Amino acid sequence: LTPQQILDRIDQVAQYVTEWETRRDEAERLDAKMALESLEQTLLPKDVSVEDVLVYREHQQKLKMRETLQQELEKVEAEIQGMEQEQSQKKQRIQEQ
């Protein structure tokens, strides 16, 4: 084989692999789409889509994050209040001396 023939075969193999990967990706995409459609038809109530479920989950996660942040804020505010009281008591002791 000539060097050009070797390069041509390498190009053919690369093209074949690229085409195969494209067909595989398309098949996977179609499989996922069919699975979602099947899920929608069999497991979900009539007027609920998978997208609705995902939006609901996202909303629930945001609520949970908000609650966690609110709790953290309350802890920080309690710490600040404790520090302010401590500072006030120190000032009062200094003034009494």
C-alpha angles and dihedrals in degrees: 000000000000121000089251091054090050091051090047091053091048089051090050092050092047090049091048092050092048092050091046092051090049091051091046093050091048091050091050091049091050091047091052091047092050091048091053092048091049091049091050092050099045112028107027126074115261100266098034122096130194087250089057090052091049092049090049092050091049090050091050091050091051090050091050091049090048091051091049091049091047091053091048090049090051090052091050092047090050090051091050091049090050091050091048091051091048091050091048091051091050091051090049092051091049091051091049092054 
